[in-house]
Amino acid sequence: MEVKTIVTGTLEENCYVLIKDDKCLVIDPGSDYYNIKEAIGDKKVLGVLITHSHFDHVGALRNFLSKKSVKIFKKSNMLEKEYEIGDFKFSCIYTPGHSSDSITFFFKEINAMFVGDFIFKENIGRCDLPTGSYSEMKNSLEKIKKYDDSIIIYNGHGEQTTLGYEKENNPYFN
């Protein structure tokens, strides 16, 4: 599976396109639909996954809503369980804190989590925005600590990291 990163908008949000053969998933289509579409190329979009609904993560979502064959996956229509979309298999993990609708997508096959604004390199997402909660963030961090250190963390802004690195270097993990 190939992971393409498209940095979108003035807040430099990371949109991800996961490609397997001639199909793909889009995670957090921030804005700049043209650049996202260019990364998709001629691949068939099977679904759009939303880590949380802040504007910088869903700005180009309306472009996918017009395509009836593309299903949108977000907290309001997902349970904490495993999902299979075509050849893509992933788990949904509820990780509130930054927002009440924050979720993480774990793709075991590539040992990767797509966390939105839940975890950043050496930091976490803000908890002072509407529906944010520092106590829920602490609970979410405790939940995620149980996963393997080698997992790659693809976040909503900035560079990727690993869970092990965050356990060692992120002050919020202590």
Protein Blocks (a to p, Z undefined) as FASTA:
>chain_A
ZZddddedjkopacddddehjbccdehifbhmllmmmmnmmaccfbdcdfbfcfklmmmm
mmmmmpmklccddfklcccddddehjbccdddddehjbmkbccdddfknopacekjmbcg
hiacdfkbghiafklmmmmmmmmmmpcfklccddfedjdddfklmmmmmmklZZ
